[in-house]
Amino acid sequence: MKRAATLLALLCAGCGSTQTASQFGEVPLLLPAQVSGNDAGVYFASARTYDQGEGAELLPSRQGDADFRITADPPAGCITVMAIVPPDELVLCVDEVILQDDRAKVLAVVRALQRGYTQAQKEPEEAITAMTTALPDANREELAASLDDVAASWTAGQPFFGAVQRGDATDSSVALEANEQRSEGD
């Protein structure tokens, strides 16, 4: 019965209904301790309200704990659902309970980040502006250089942004499903 409910929720998620930020609410997202160009997609997704368009509000932070995290080393119980720097150098992982119980929320976050990172590749200056607006102490020139260095690696050799390698502690279907839903909506 639970699988049927999950399948129904996934089918409804792609039905074209307008979602609001209140659907999933605030979504804390733990980022690596060091600010870098690899964060651009997160801040761009928030600045352009791609997250809110998916029914969530991303709350990036560098300290504490969160069900969603971008990391090079996912902790136990955090399932990789999207590659930021493939193949699995920097990934988005989500708590396995959230992935199982609230897959629609996970898909919303992945779709927002896919769009944020894709647009950051296309509009690097605007992405840097989004970052420096959110992080006023960040050095714009250093971030721009970092983004120039890393942006191409996000999609290099990948069929789409976020593709993950199949393996233990990964759910490669999430990024694929989110990409397909995003493509249908474009």
Accessible surface in RSA format (square Angstrom, percent):
REM  Atomic radii and reference values for relative SASA: ProtOr
REM  Chains: A
REM  Algorithm: Lee & Richards
REM  Probe-radius: 1.40
REM  Slices: 20
REM RES _ NUM      All-atoms   Total-Side   Main-Chain    Non-polar    All polar
REM                ABS   REL    ABS   REL    ABS   REL    ABS   REL    ABS   REL
RES MET A   1   202.19 104.7 155.93 103.2  46.26 110.1 137.32 116.7  64.88  86.0
RES LYS A   2   126.07  61.5 116.00  71.2  10.07  24.0  92.70  83.4  33.37  35.5
RES ARG A   3   211.76  88.9 205.45 104.7   6.31  15.0  80.41 109.9 131.35  79.6
RES ALA A   4    61.03  56.1  48.22  74.4  12.81  29.1  55.07  77.5   5.97  15.8
RES ALA A   5    60.37  55.5  49.76  76.8  10.61  24.1  55.16  77.7   5.21  13.8
RES THR A   6    44.80  31.9  39.82  40.4   4.98  11.9  31.34  42.1  13.46  20.4
RES LEU A   7   103.47  57.6 101.83  72.9   1.64   4.1 103.04  72.4   0.43   1.1
RES LEU A   8   111.55  62.1 110.11  78.8   1.43   3.6 111.12  78.0   0.42   1.1
RES ALA A   9    48.55  44.6  37.72  58.2  10.83  24.6  45.37  63.9   3.18   8.4
RES LEU A  10    28.66  16.0  24.85  17.8   3.81   9.6  25.24  17.7   3.42   9.2
RES LEU A  11   112.81  62.8 103.28  73.9   9.53  23.9 106.51  74.8   6.30  16.9
RES CYS A  12    64.88  49.1  60.93  68.0   3.94   9.3  24.50  62.1  40.38  43.5
RES ALA A  13    22.57  20.8   3.44   5.3  19.13  43.5  10.13  14.3  12.44  32.9
RES GLY A  14    47.18  58.2   0.00   N/A  47.18  58.2  19.27  52.9  27.91  62.5
RES CYS A  15    93.10  70.4  54.83  61.2  38.26  89.9  30.81  78.1  62.29  67.2
RES GLY A  16    71.52  88.2   0.00   N/A  71.52  88.2  41.98 115.2  29.54  66.2
RES SER A  17    76.76  64.9  53.11  70.9  23.66  54.5  49.49 105.4  27.28  38.2
RES THR A  18   131.42  93.5  98.28  99.6  33.14  79.0  70.25  94.4  61.17  92.5
RES GLN A  19    29.74  16.6  16.71  12.2  13.03  31.0  10.48  22.3  19.25  14.6
RES THR A  20    79.45  56.5  74.38  75.4   5.07  12.1  68.57  92.1  10.89  16.5
RES ALA A  21    30.97  28.5  25.52  39.4   5.44  12.4  25.57  36.0   5.39  14.3
RES SER A  22    95.52  80.7  66.49  88.7  29.03  66.9  52.62 112.1  42.90  60.1
RES GLN A  23    92.96  52.0  58.32  42.6  34.64  82.5  33.67  71.7  59.29  45.0
RES PHE A  24    33.81  16.9  13.74   8.5  20.07  52.2  20.93  12.7  12.88  36.8
RES GLY A  25    24.77  30.5   0.00   N/A  24.77  30.5  24.72  67.8   0.06   0.1
RES GLU A  26   108.43  62.2  92.43  69.9  16.00  38.1  23.39  45.2  85.04  69.4
RES VAL A  27     0.58   0.4   0.58   0.5   0.00   0.0   0.58   0.5   0.00   0.0
RES PRO A  28    67.28  49.0  67.06  61.1   0.22   0.8  67.06  55.4   0.22   1.4
RES LEU A  29     0.00   0.0   0.00   0.0   0.00   0.0   0.00   0.0   0.00   0.0
RES LEU A  30    22.02  12.3  22.02  15.8   0.00   0.0  22.02  15.5   0.00   0.0
RES LEU A  31     4.69   2.6   0.12   0.1   4.57  11.5   0.48   0.3   4.20  11.3
RES PRO A  32    40.77  29.7  30.19  27.5  10.58  38.5  40.77  33.7   0.00   0.0
RES ALA A  33    90.82  83.5  65.67 101.3  25.15  57.2  66.29  93.4  24.53  65.0
RES GLN A  34   140.17  78.4 134.62  98.4   5.55  13.2  55.50 118.1  84.67  64.2
RES VAL A  35    44.76  29.4  33.89  30.7  10.87  26.2  33.89  29.4  10.87  29.5
RES SER A  36    31.13  26.3  29.56  39.4   1.58   3.6  24.40  52.0   6.73   9.4
RES GLY A  37     0.00   0.0   0.00   N/A   0.00   0.0   0.00   0.0   0.00   0.0
RES ASN A  38    22.07  15.2  21.78  21.1   0.28   0.7   0.58   1.4  21.48  20.8
RES ASP A  39     1.55   1.1   1.34   1.3   0.21   0.5   0.21   0.5   1.34   1.3
RES ALA A  40     0.00   0.0   0.00   0.0   0.00   0.0   0.00   0.0   0.00   0.0
RES GLY A  41     0.00   0.0   0.00   N/A   0.00   0.0   0.00   0.0   0.00   0.0
RES VAL A  42     0.00   0.0   0.00   0.0   0.00   0.0   0.00   0.0   0.00   0.0
RES TYR A  43    13.48   6.3  11.74   6.7   1.74   4.5   7.56   5.7   5.92   7.3
RES PHE A  44     3.43   1.7   3.43   2.1   0.00   0.0   3.43   2.1   0.00   0.0
RES ALA A  45     0.00   0.0   0.00   0.0   0.00   0.0   0.00   0.0   0.00   0.0
RES SER A  46    33.82  28.6  23.58  31.5  10.25  23.6  24.11  51.3   9.71  13.6
RES ALA A  47    64.64  59.4  25.88  39.9  38.76  88.2  38.83  54.7  25.80  68.4
RES ARG A  48    88.86  37.3  71.85  36.6  17.01  40.5  31.61  43.2  57.25  34.7
RES THR A  49    68.55  48.8  64.47  65.4   4.08   9.7  38.34  51.5  30.22  45.7
RES TYR A  50    18.65   8.7  14.27   8.1   4.38  11.4  11.86   8.9   6.78   8.4
RES ASP A  51     1.97   1.4   1.96   1.9   0.01   0.0   0.17   0.4   1.80   1.8
RES GLN A  52    69.71  39.0  66.77  48.8   2.94   7.0   9.49  20.2  60.22  45.7
RES GLY A  53    52.34  64.5   0.00   N/A  52.34  64.5  34.51  94.7  17.82  39.9
RES GLU A  54    33.16  19.0  33.16  25.1   0.00   0.0   1.17   2.3  31.99  26.1
RES GLY A  55     0.00   0.0   0.00   N/A   0.00   0.0   0.00   0.0   0.00   0.0
RES ALA A  56     0.76   0.7   0.76   1.2   0.00   0.0   0.76   1.1   0.00   0.0
RES GLU A  57    60.81  34.9  60.81  46.0   0.00   0.0   5.27  10.2  55.54  45.3
RES LEU A  58     5.76   3.2   0.12   0.1   5.64  14.2   0.12   0.1   5.64  15.2
RES LEU A  59    62.38  34.7  60.17  43.0   2.21   5.6  61.52  43.2   0.86   2.3
RES PRO A  60    39.39  28.7  17.21  15.7  22.19  80.6  17.21  14.2  22.19 137.9
RES SER A  61    47.47  40.1  40.29  53.8   7.18  16.5  39.33  83.8   8.14  11.4
RES ARG A  62    50.28  21.1  32.56  16.6  17.72  42.2  31.38  42.9  18.90  11.5
RES GLN A  63   157.25  87.9 141.71 103.6  15.54  37.0  48.97 104.2 108.28  82.1
RES GLY A  64    64.56  79.6   0.00   N/A  64.56  79.6  39.41 108.2  25.14  56.3
RES ASP A  65   120.48  84.4  90.78  90.4  29.70  70.2  36.39  85.6  84.09  83.9
RES ALA A  66    16.79  15.4   1.48   2.3  15.31  34.8  10.55  14.9   6.24  16.5
RES ASP A  67    64.49  45.2  59.33  59.1   5.16  12.2   6.71  15.8  57.78  57.6
RES PHE A  68     1.42   0.7   1.42   0.9   0.00   0.0   1.42   0.9   0.00   0.0
RES ARG A  69    43.37  18.2  43.37  22.1   0.00   0.0   1.17   1.6  42.20  25.6
RES ILE A  70     2.61   1.5   0.96   0.7   1.65   4.0   0.96   0.7   1.65   4.5
RES THR A  71    24.58  17.5  22.75  23.1   1.83   4.4   8.76  11.8  15.82  23.9
RES ALA A  72    72.65  66.8  49.14  75.8  23.51  53.5  49.18  69.3  23.47  62.2
RES ASP A  73   115.59  81.0 106.01 105.5   9.58  22.6  29.93  70.4  85.66  85.4
RES PRO A  74    45.72  33.3  28.70  26.2  17.02  61.9  28.70  23.7  17.02 105.8
RES PRO A  75    58.51  42.6  44.96  41.0  13.55  49.2  55.77  46.0   2.74  17.1
RES ALA A  76   112.66 103.6  70.05 108.1  42.62  96.9  82.90 116.7  29.76  78.8
RES GLY A  77    28.72  35.4   0.00   N/A  28.72  35.4  15.71  43.1  13.02  29.2
RES CYS A  78     8.51   6.4   6.93   7.7   1.58   3.7   4.82  12.2   3.69   4.0
RES ILE A  79    27.70  15.8  27.70  20.6   0.00   0.0  27.70  19.9   0.00   0.0
RES THR A  80     7.83   5.6   7.83   7.9   0.00   0.0   0.64   0.9   7.18  10.9
RES VAL A  81     0.00   0.0   0.00   0.0   0.00   0.0   0.00   0.0   0.00   0.0
RES MET A  82     0.00   0.0   0.00   0.0   0.00   0.0   0.00   0.0   0.00   0.0
RES ALA A  83     0.20   0.2   0.20   0.3   0.00   0.0   0.20   0.3   0.00   0.0
RES ILE A  84     0.00   0.0   0.00   0.0   0.00   0.0   0.00   0.0   0.00   0.0
RES VAL A  85    10.97   7.2  10.97   9.9   0.00   0.0  10.97   9.5   0.00   0.0
RES PRO A  86    17.38  12.7   2.99   2.7  14.39  52.3   3.75   3.1  13.63  84.7
RES PRO A  87    79.04  57.6  78.74  71.8   0.29   1.1  78.92  65.2   0.12   0.7
RES ASP A  88    57.67  40.4  41.66  41.5  16.01  37.9  26.94  63.4  30.73  30.6
RES GLU A  89   118.78  68.2 106.13  80.3  12.65  30.1  42.30  81.8  76.48  62.4
RES LEU A  90    17.37   9.7  17.37  12.4   0.00   0.0  17.37  12.2   0.00   0.0
RES VAL A  91     2.52   1.7   2.52   2.3   0.00   0.0   2.52   2.2   0.00   0.0
RES LEU A  92     0.00   0.0   0.00   0.0   0.00   0.0   0.00   0.0   0.00   0.0
RES CYS A  93     0.00   0.0   0.00   0.0   0.00   0.0   0.00   0.0   0.00   0.0
RES VAL A  94     0.00   0.0   0.00   0.0   0.00   0.0   0.00   0.0   0.00   0.0
RES ASP A  95    46.42  32.5  45.07  44.9   1.35   3.2   6.51  15.3  39.90  39.8
RES GLU A  96    88.76  51.0  85.17  64.4   3.59   8.5  20.43  39.5  68.33  55.8
RES VAL A  97    84.65  55.7  84.34  76.4   0.31   0.7  84.65  73.5   0.00   0.0
RES ILE A  98    35.47  20.2  35.47  26.4   0.00   0.0  35.47  25.5   0.00   0.0
RES LEU A  99    17.94  10.0  15.88  11.4   2.06   5.2  15.88  11.2   2.06   5.5
RES GLN A 100   118.04  66.0 101.62  74.3  16.41  39.1  34.86  74.2  83.18  63.1
RES ASP A 101    87.72  61.4  53.40  53.1  34.33  81.2  26.52  62.4  61.21  61.0
RES ASP A 102    50.01  35.0  47.38  47.2   2.63   6.2  13.03  30.7  36.98  36.9
RES ARG A 103    37.59  15.8  33.90  17.3   3.69   8.8  11.51  15.7  26.08  15.8
RES ALA A 104    19.46  17.9  16.21  25.0   3.25   7.4  16.22  22.8   3.24   8.6
RES LYS A 105    32.87  16.0  32.87  20.2   0.00   0.0   1.15   1.0  31.72  33.8
RES VAL A 106     0.00   0.0   0.00   0.0   0.00   0.0   0.00   0.0   0.00   0.0
RES LEU A 107     0.06   0.0   0.06   0.0   0.00   0.0   0.06   0.0   0.00   0.0
RES ALA A 108     0.06   0.1   0.00   0.0   0.06   0.1   0.00   0.0   0.06   0.2
RES VAL A 109     0.29   0.2   0.00   0.0   0.29   0.7   0.29   0.3   0.00   0.0
RES VAL A 110     0.00   0.0   0.00   0.0   0.00   0.0   0.00   0.0   0.00   0.0
RES ARG A 111    12.75   5.4  12.35   6.3   0.40   1.0   5.96   8.1   6.79   4.1
RES ALA A 112     1.22   1.1   0.63   1.0   0.59   1.3   1.22   1.7   0.00   0.0
RES LEU A 113     0.00   0.0   0.00   0.0   0.00   0.0   0.00   0.0   0.00   0.0
RES GLN A 114     0.43   0.2   0.43   0.3   0.00   0.0   0.43   0.9   0.00   0.0
RES ARG A 115   109.60  46.0 109.60  55.9   0.00   0.0  13.27  18.1  96.33  58.4
RES GLY A 116     0.00   0.0   0.00   N/A   0.00   0.0   0.00   0.0   0.00   0.0
RES TYR A 117     0.16   0.1   0.00   0.0   0.16   0.4   0.16   0.1   0.00   0.0
RES THR A 118    28.51  20.3  28.27  28.7   0.24   0.6  24.18  32.5   4.33   6.5
RES GLN A 119    37.18  20.8  37.18  27.2   0.00   0.0   3.12   6.6  34.06  25.8
RES ALA A 120     0.09   0.1   0.00   0.0   0.09   0.2   0.00   0.0   0.09   0.2
RES GLN A 121    52.51  29.4  30.59  22.4  21.92  52.2  14.26  30.3  38.26  29.0
RES LYS A 122   141.99  69.3 108.68  66.7  33.32  79.3  74.76  67.3  67.23  71.6
RES GLU A 123    41.80  24.0  39.18  29.6   2.62   6.2  22.40  43.3  19.40  15.8
RES PRO A 124    52.20  38.0  52.07  47.5   0.13   0.5  52.20  43.1   0.00   0.0
RES GLU A 125   106.02  60.9 105.59  79.9   0.43   1.0  55.06 106.5  50.96  41.6
RES GLU A 126    81.02  46.5  76.73  58.0   4.29  10.2  31.51  60.9  49.51  40.4
RES ALA A 127     0.00   0.0   0.00   0.0   0.00   0.0   0.00   0.0   0.00   0.0
RES ILE A 128     2.09   1.2   2.09   1.6   0.00   0.0   2.09   1.5   0.00   0.0
RES THR A 129    65.02  46.2  65.02  65.9   0.00   0.0  53.43  71.8  11.59  17.5
RES ALA A 130     9.72   8.9   1.84   2.8   7.88  17.9   6.65   9.4   3.07   8.1
RES MET A 131     0.00   0.0   0.00   0.0   0.00   0.0   0.00   0.0   0.00   0.0
RES THR A 132    26.28  18.7  20.18  20.5   6.10  14.5  13.50  18.1  12.78  19.3
RES THR A 133   105.97  75.4  81.60  82.7  24.37  58.1  73.57  98.8  32.40  49.0
RES ALA A 134    54.80  50.4  24.01  37.1  30.78  70.0  34.08  48.0  20.72  54.9
RES LEU A 135    39.70  22.1  37.43  26.8   2.27   5.7  39.70  27.9   0.00   0.0
RES PRO A 136   110.67  80.7  83.15  75.8  27.52 100.0  85.82  70.9  24.84 154.4
RES ASP A 137   149.62 104.8 115.81 115.3  33.80  79.9  42.73 100.6 106.89 106.6
RES ALA A 138    26.81  24.6   3.82   5.9  22.99  52.3  14.26  20.1  12.54  33.2
RES ASN A 139    69.53  47.9  56.63  54.7  12.90  31.1  20.28  48.8  49.24  47.6
RES ARG A 140    85.02  35.7  82.09  41.8   2.94   7.0  45.03  61.5  39.99  24.2
RES GLU A 141   127.91  73.4 120.24  91.0   7.68  18.3  69.29 134.0  58.62  47.9
RES GLU A 142   120.54  69.2 112.17  84.9   8.37  19.9  45.04  87.1  75.50  61.6
RES LEU A 143     8.69   4.8   8.55   6.1   0.14   0.3   8.69   6.1   0.00   0.0
RES ALA A 144    26.93  24.8  25.52  39.4   1.40   3.2  26.56  37.4   0.37   1.0
RES ALA A 145    54.90  50.5  49.18  75.9   5.71  13.0  53.94  76.0   0.95   2.5
RES SER A 146    28.74  24.3  23.08  30.8   5.66  13.0  21.33  45.4   7.41  10.4
RES LEU A 147     1.82   1.0   1.82   1.3   0.00   0.0   1.82   1.3   0.00   0.0
RES ASP A 148   107.96  75.6  80.14  79.8  27.82  65.8  26.16  61.6  81.80  81.6
RES ASP A 149   117.64  82.4  86.08  85.7  31.55  74.6  24.51  57.7  93.13  92.9
RES VAL A 150    30.83  20.3  30.19  27.3   0.64   1.5  30.83  26.8   0.00   0.0
RES ALA A 151    16.55  15.2  16.55  25.5   0.00   0.0  16.55  23.3   0.00   0.0
RES ALA A 152    75.42  69.3  64.86 100.1  10.56  24.0  71.79 101.1   3.63   9.6
RES SER A 153    39.31  33.2  32.90  43.9   6.42  14.8  34.64  73.8   4.68   6.6
RES TRP A 154     0.06   0.0   0.01   0.0   0.05   0.1   0.01   0.0   0.05   0.1
RES THR A 155    44.47  31.6  38.24  38.8   6.23  14.9  21.88  29.4  22.59  34.1
RES ALA A 156    64.93  59.7  44.77  69.1  20.16  45.9  56.56  79.7   8.37  22.2
RES GLY A 157    84.52 104.2   0.00   N/A  84.52 104.2  44.76 122.8  39.76  89.0
RES GLN A 158    43.14  24.1  21.98  16.1  21.17  50.4   1.61   3.4  41.53  31.5
RES PRO A 159   113.91  83.0  69.50  63.4  44.41 161.4  83.11  68.6  30.79 191.4
RES PHE A 160    32.49  16.3  23.57  14.6   8.92  23.2  32.49  19.7   0.00   0.0
RES PHE A 161    11.32   5.7   5.71   3.5   5.61  14.6   5.71   3.5   5.61  16.1
RES GLY A 162     0.90   1.1   0.00   N/A   0.90   1.1   0.00   0.0   0.90   2.0
RES ALA A 163    12.21  11.2  10.04  15.5   2.17   4.9  11.45  16.1   0.76   2.0
RES VAL A 164    15.86  10.4   0.00   0.0  15.86  38.2   1.03   0.9  14.83  40.2
RES GLN A 165    86.51  48.4  83.36  60.9   3.16   7.5  23.12  49.2  63.39  48.1
RES ARG A 166   191.77  80.5 163.27  83.2  28.51  67.9  66.30  90.6 125.47  76.0
RES GLY A 167    48.42  59.7   0.00   N/A  48.42  59.7  34.99  96.0  13.43  30.1
RES ASP A 168   144.96 101.5 120.36 119.8  24.60  58.2  41.32  97.2 103.65 103.4
RES ALA A 169    60.47  55.6  42.75  66.0  17.72  40.3  48.52  68.3  11.94  31.6
RES THR A 170    35.48  25.2  12.72  12.9  22.76  54.2  10.91  14.7  24.56  37.1
RES ASP A 171    30.49  21.4  26.12  26.0   4.37  10.3  11.45  27.0  19.03  19.0
RES SER A 172    16.31  13.8   8.99  12.0   7.31  16.8   7.53  16.0   8.77  12.3
RES SER A 173    46.67  39.4  44.81  59.8   1.86   4.3  39.44  84.0   7.23  10.1
RES VAL A 174     0.00   0.0   0.00   0.0   0.00   0.0   0.00   0.0   0.00   0.0
RES ALA A 175     0.17   0.2   0.17   0.3   0.00   0.0   0.17   0.2   0.00   0.0
RES LEU A 176    74.97  41.8  74.97  53.6   0.00   0.0  74.97  52.7   0.00   0.0
RES GLU A 177    37.97  21.8  36.80  27.8   1.17   2.8  23.19  44.9  14.79  12.1
RES ALA A 178     0.00   0.0   0.00   0.0   0.00   0.0   0.00   0.0   0.00   0.0
RES ASN A 179    28.87  19.9  28.87  27.9   0.00   0.0   0.00   0.0  28.87  27.9
RES GLU A 180    88.03  50.5  85.67  64.8   2.37   5.6  31.42  60.8  56.61  46.2
RES GLN A 181    33.76  18.9  23.91  17.5   9.85  23.5  16.35  34.8  17.41  13.2
RES ARG A 182    42.27  17.7  37.09  18.9   5.19  12.4  13.25  18.1  29.02  17.6
RES SER A 183    66.78  56.4  50.04  66.8  16.74  38.6  32.33  68.9  34.44  48.3
RES GLU A 184   142.23  81.7 106.62  80.7  35.60  84.8  51.31  99.3  90.91  74.2
RES GLY A 185    69.45  85.6   0.00   N/A  69.45  85.6  36.01  98.8  33.44  74.9
RES ASP A 186   136.97  95.9  73.22  72.9  63.75 150.8  61.67 145.1  75.31  75.1
END  Absolute sums over single chains surface
CHAIN  1 A     9166.6       7121.9       2044.8       4961.1       4205.6
END  Absolute sums over all chains
TOTAL          9166.6       7121.9       2044.8       4961.1       4205.6
